């Protein structure tokens, strides 16, 4: 079996494991909200996962480059499974509390910081260069398919057996993926053993490489801005906005979320089968601009389920193209023995704005935009003509702002000379 076929087997097994993990995350959100009735407690679950992930990502690059990627992935996945097992035992013994989940999410964030760059390097080792774009589309397809399936499956299983049954399914899916990776997948390594004088050495080497390849650094910085504007609204604001403007219709929210997943699936399928584009920079920034322009702005101006669903598809369909363009450039420009360090630095930079967006989005909605739009005076009266009035109009204006800002950032970034050089 050649390396690409091995990757297909690995991808399928990881999809099973990711579905199990996603079902657990969904069930934990349901359980936490049932216990606290607090949206903030749910947001803190994501926050506790992202912050350690970002911080640890700064230091893991050299470790990933100098150790076997398969071993790192196996250990990281095992620790994550122990976290799920711990939640199960605490629940069965009646001792589970929200702070336990926060702590386990912190540990999960740390393990993900090791697992993701190791997986990224493994993809480069197993997949031929001409197949990287297709593989990126496959990953987008599976991620969005899980996003569509997960709420329905998790809700059904949760109603049948509660949190314990979902945790058992998660552990079984982990066992399957672990055995596939352990017994059937060999990942070629280019290990670079060397002494490290400090935990910052690998990070410094990663930044030194990016100093020479400034276009890559600019991509990471601009993607951090794109992630900030995206998470400012979609992470916290989409659900309450749709509910507020649809009369608390859970059906409307479900349709909109499903359409977002469908858009991502369609984009992933197209990327999986299309020929590799020479304009990789355009794949990133033109796609991002269209996502903000057609997605966020339509989400703001639309005032019914049809337009919100259209906006969901328009926002999510270009995302696989963004990811594919980014991956093609990174694998093409970063040497194999540097990929762990550079990918770790990339993760820390690009995702550093996500927890900020998660926390800031809710604060701006509750204390700035909603009160401002409800005043109905001055600029608020003018905006009411665009997005409508009443509950949720302030959050709609937030989508309008992120649509405009994200579109401008994408277009300006596309014109950057150092970034455009990466097409060569």
C-alpha positions in Angstrom: 0.0 0.0 0.0 1.6 3.3 -1.1 1.7 6.3 1.2 -1.3 8.1 -0.3 -3.5 5.1 0.2 -2.2 4.9 3.8 -3.3 8.5 4.2 -6.8 7.7 3.0 -7.0 4.9 5.6 -5.7 7.3 8.3 -8.1 10.0 7.2 -11.1 7.7 7.4 -10.1 6.5 10.9 -9.6 10.0 12.1 -13.0 11.0 10.8 -14.6 8.4 13.0 -12.6 9.6 16.0 -13.4 13.3 15.3 -17.1 12.4 15.1 -16.9 10.8 18.5 -15.0 13.8 20.0 -17.5 16.2 18.4 -20.4 14.4 19.9 -18.8 14.6 23.3 -18.2 18.3 23.0 -21.8 18.9 22.0 -23.1 16.8 24.9 -20.8 18.6 27.4 -22.3 21.9 26.2 -25.8 20.6 26.8 -24.8 19.2 30.2 -23.0 22.4 31.3 -25.9 24.7 30.2 -28.4 22.4 32.1 -26.3 22.8 35.2 -25.6 26.5 35.1 -28.1 28.1 32.7 -25.3 30.4 31.8 -24.0 31.2 28.3 -20.8 32.5 29.8 -20.0 29.1 31.3 -20.3 27.5 27.9 -18.1 30.2 26.3 -15.5 29.5 28.9 -15.3 25.9 27.8 -14.0 27.0 24.4 -11.8 29.7 26.0 -10.1 27.1 28.3 -9.3 25.0 25.3 -8.0 27.7 23.0 -5.7 29.7 25.4 -3.4 26.8 26.4 -3.4 25.6 22.8 -2.1 29.0 21.6 0.5 29.4 24.4 1.9 25.9 24.1 2.0 26.1 20.3 4.8 28.6 20.7 7.2 26.0 22.2 6.3 22.7 20.6 7.8 23.2 17.1 11.3 21.9 17.8 10.0 19.0 19.8 7.7 17.9 16.9 10.6 18.2 14.4 12.9 16.1 16.5 10.5 13.3 17.5 8.5 10.7 15.6 5.2 12.2 14.4 3.3 8.9 14.8 4.4 8.7 18.5 3.4 12.3 19.2 -0.1 11.7 17.6 -0.6 8.5 19.6 0.4 10.0 22.9 -1.7 13.1 22.3 -4.8 11.1 21.3 -4.3 8.8 24.4 -4.2 11.7 26.8 -7.4 13.1 25.2 -9.1 9.7 25.6 -8.0 9.7 29.3 -9.8 13.1 29.6 -13.0 11.6 28.2 -12.6 8.6 30.5 -12.1 10.9 33.5 -15.4 12.8 32.6 -17.2 9.4 32.4 -15.9 8.3 35.8 -16.7 11.6 37.5 -20.2 11.6 36.1 -20.9 8.0 37.1 -19.7 8.7 40.6 -21.8 11.9 40.8 -18.7 14.1 41.2 -18.6 15.9 37.8 -18.7 19.7 38.0 -18.2 22.4 35.4 -14.7 23.3 36.7 -13.7 19.6 36.0 -14.6 20.2 32.3 -12.6 23.5 32.3 -9.5 21.7 33.6 -9.9 18.8 31.1 -10.3 21.3 28.3 -7.1 23.0 29.3 -5.3 19.6 29.1 -7.0 18.9 25.7 -5.7 22.3 24.4 -2.2 21.3 25.4 -2.3 18.0 23.7 -3.9 19.5 20.6 -0.9 21.9 20.4 1.4 18.9 19.9 -1.0 16.8 17.8 -1.9 19.4 15.1 1.6 20.3 13.9 2.6 16.6 14.0 -0.5 15.7 11.9 0.3 18.5 9.5 3.9 17.2 9.0 2.5 13.7 8.6 0.3 14.9 5.8 3.3 16.4 4.0 5.2 13.1 4.4 2.4 10.8 3.2 0.7 12.9 0.5 2.3 13.7 -2.9 2.6 17.4 -3.6 0.1 17.2 -6.5 -2.5 15.8 -4.2 -2.2 18.3 -1.3 -5.1 20.5 -2.7 -7.3 17.5 -3.0 -6.5 16.3 0.5 -7.3 19.8 1.9 -10.7 19.5 0.2 -11.2 16.0 1.7 -10.5 17.4 5.2 -13.0 20.2 4.7 -15.6 17.8 3.4 -15.2 15.5 6.5 -15.1 18.4 8.9 -18.3 19.9 7.6 -20.1 16.6 7.2 -19.4 16.0 10.9 -20.7 19.5 11.6 -24.0 18.6 9.9 -24.3 15.1 11.4 -23.0 15.8 14.9 -25.9 17.8 16.4 -28.5 15.3 15.2 -26.5 12.2 16.3 -25.4 13.6 19.6 -28.9 14.9 20.4 -30.4 11.5 19.6 -27.8 9.5 21.6 -28.0 12.0 24.5 -31.8 11.5 24.7 -31.3 7.7 24.8 -28.4 7.3 27.2 -27.3 10.7 28.3 -23.7 11.8 28.7 -22.3 8.3 29.6 -23.4 6.7 26.3 -21.9 9.5 24.3 -18.6 9.2 26.2 -18.5 5.4 25.6 -19.0 6.0 21.9 -16.2 8.6 22.0 -13.9 6.1 23.7 -14.8 3.3 21.1 -14.1 5.7 18.2 -10.7 6.6 19.8 -9.8 2.9 20.2 -10.6 2.3 16.5 -8.5 5.3 15.3 -5.6 4.4 17.7 -5.4 0.8 16.4 -5.4 1.9 12.8 -2.6 4.4 13.4 -0.6 2.0 15.6 -0.7 -1.1 13.4 -1.4 0.0 9.8 0.2 3.5 9.3 3.9 4.2 8.9 4.8 7.8 8.8 8.2 8.6 7.2 10.3 11.0 9.4 13.1 13.4 8.9 14.3 13.8 12.4 16.7 16.6 13.3 18.3 15.9 16.7 20.0 18.8 18.3 20.5 20.3 21.8 18.1 23.0 22.8 19.3 25.8 25.1 15.9 27.0 26.0 12.2 26.2 25.3 12.1 29.3 23.1 14.8 28.0 20.8 12.4 26.2 18.4 10.1 29.2 18.4 13.0 31.5 17.6 14.1 29.3 14.7 10.5 29.3 13.4 10.4 33.1 13.5 13.8 33.4 12.0 12.6 31.4 9.0 9.5 33.6 8.7 11.7 36.7 8.8 13.4 35.4 5.6 10.0 34.4 4.1 8.1 37.5 5.1 5.2 36.6 2.8 4.4 33.6 4.9 4.4 35.7 8.1 2.1 38.2 6.4 -0.3 35.4 5.6 -0.3 34.3 9.2 -1.0 37.8 10.5 -3.7 38.5 8.0 -5.3 35.1 8.7 -5.3 36.1 12.4 -7.4 39.1 11.5 -9.7 37.0 9.4 -10.2 34.6 12.3 -10.9 37.5 14.7 -13.7 39.0 12.5 -15.1 35.5 11.9 -15.2 34.4 15.5 -16.5 37.8 16.7 -19.8 36.9 15.1 -20.2 33.3 14.1 -18.9 31.8 17.4 -21.2 33.7 19.8 -23.6 35.9 17.8 -25.1 33.8 15.0 -27.3 31.6 17.2 -28.8 34.4 19.5 -29.3 36.6 16.5 -31.3 34.0 14.5 -33.3 33.1 17.6 -34.0 36.7 18.5 -35.1 37.6 14.9 -37.2 34.5 14.3 -39.3 34.4 17.4 -37.0 31.9 19.2 -37.5 29.3 16.4 -35.1 26.4 16.9 -36.1 25.1 13.5 -34.8 28.3 11.8 -31.5 28.0 13.7 -31.2 24.3 12.8 -31.8 25.1 9.1 -29.2 27.9 9.1 -26.6 25.7 10.9 -27.3 22.9 8.5 -26.8 25.2 5.5 -23.5 26.3 6.8 -22.4 22.7 7.0 -23.7 22.0 3.5 -21.8 24.9 2.1 -18.6 23.6 3.6 -19.3 20.1 2.2 -19.9 21.5 -1.3 -16.7 23.6 -1.1 -14.7 20.5 0.1 -16.0 18.4 -2.7 -15.1 21.0 -5.3 -11.6 21.4 -3.9 -11.2 17.6 -3.7 -11.8 17.1 -7.4 -10.6 20.4 -9.0 -7.2 20.8 -10.6 -4.6 22.6 -8.5 -4.7 26.4 -9.0 -1.5 28.3 -9.8 -3.0 31.4 -8.1 -2.7 30.0 -4.5 -2.8 33.5 -3.0 -6.0 34.2 -4.8 -7.5 31.0 -3.4 -7.0 32.4 0.0 -7.9 36.0 -0.2 -10.5 36.1 -3.0 -12.3 33.3 -1.3 -12.1 35.1 2.1 -13.4 38.3 0.5 -16.4 36.5 -1.0 -17.1 34.8 2.3 -17.3 38.1 4.1 -19.1 39.9 1.3 -21.8 37.4 0.5 -21.9 35.7 3.9 -21.7 38.3 6.6 -23.3 41.1 4.8 -26.2 39.0 3.6 -26.5 37.6 7.2 -26.9 41.2 8.4 -29.3 42.4 5.8 -31.5 39.3 5.5 -34.4 39.1 7.9 -35.7 35.6 7.3 -34.6 32.0 7.3 -34.2 31.9 3.5 -31.6 34.7 3.4 -29.8 33.5 6.5 -29.5 30.1 5.0 -28.2 31.5 1.7 -25.7 33.6 3.8 -24.6 30.4 5.7 -23.8 28.6 2.4 -22.1 31.7 0.9 -20.0 32.1 4.1 -18.9 28.5 4.4 -18.4 27.3 0.8 -15.2 29.4 0.2 -13.5 28.2 3.4 -12.1 25.0 1.9 -10.5 27.1 -0.8 -8.9 29.3 1.8 -7.5 26.2 3.7 -6.3 24.6 0.4 -4.5 27.7 -0.7 -2.8 28.1 2.7 -1.7 24.5 2.8 -0.3 24.5 -0.7 1.8 27.5 0.0 3.0 26.2 3.4 4.0 22.8 2.2 5.6 24.3 -0.9 7.7 26.9 0.8 8.6 25.2 4.2 11.3 22.5 4.2 10.2 19.2 5.8 12.7 19.4 8.6 11.3 22.9 9.5 7.6 22.2 9.2 7.0 21.3 12.9 8.5 24.6 14.1 6.9 26.8 11.4 3.5 25.1 11.7 3.5 25.5 15.4 4.3 29.2 15.1 1.6 29.5 12.5 -1.0 27.9 14.8 -0.1 30.3 17.6 -0.3 33.4 15.4 -3.4 32.5 13.4 -5.5 31.3 16.3 -4.3 33.9 18.9 -7.2 36.1 18.0 -9.9 33.5 18.4 -10.3 33.6 22.2 -10.4 37.4 22.0 -13.1 37.3 19.4 -15.1 34.7 21.4 -15.1 36.8 24.6 -15.4 40.2 22.9 -18.3 39.2 20.6 -20.7 38.6 23.5 -19.7 41.7 25.4 -20.1 44.0 22.3 -23.5 42.4 21.5 -25.0 42.7 25.0 -23.5 46.1 26.1 -22.8 48.1 23.0 -24.6 47.1 19.8 -28.0 45.9 21.1 -28.5 48.9 23.4 -27.4 51.3 20.6 -29.8 49.9 18.0 -32.7 49.8 20.5 -32.2 53.5 21.1 -33.5 54.2 17.6 -31.8 57.6 17.4 -29.4 59.1 14.9 -27.2 56.5 13.2 -29.3 53.7 14.8 -32.4 54.9 13.0 -30.5 54.9 9.6 -29.2 51.4 10.3 -32.6 50.2 11.3 -33.6 50.8 7.7 -30.9 48.5 6.5 -31.0 45.6 9.0 -34.5 46.1 10.6 -35.3 46.9 14.2 -36.1 45.1 17.4 -34.2 42.3 19.2 -31.2 41.0 17.3 -30.7 44.2 15.2 -27.6 45.1 17.1 -26.1 41.7 16.4 -27.1 42.1 12.7 -25.0 45.4 12.6 -22.1 43.4 14.0 -22.3 41.1 11.0 -22.4 44.1 8.8 -19.3 45.5 10.4 -17.4 42.2 10.2 -18.5 41.7 6.6 -17.1 45.1 5.6 -13.9 44.8 7.7 -13.2 41.3 6.6 -13.7 42.1 3.0 -11.3 45.0 3.1 -8.7 43.1 5.0 -8.9 40.3 2.4 -8.6 42.7 -0.6 -5.8 44.7 0.9 -3.9 41.5 1.8 -4.3 40.2 -1.7 -2.4 43.3 -3.0 0.6 42.8 -0.7 3.7 42.3 -2.8 5.4 39.9 -0.4 2.3 37.7 -0.3 1.8 37.7 -4.0 5.5 36.6 -4.5 4.4 33.2 -3.0 2.6 32.4 -6.2 6.1 32.0 -7.9 
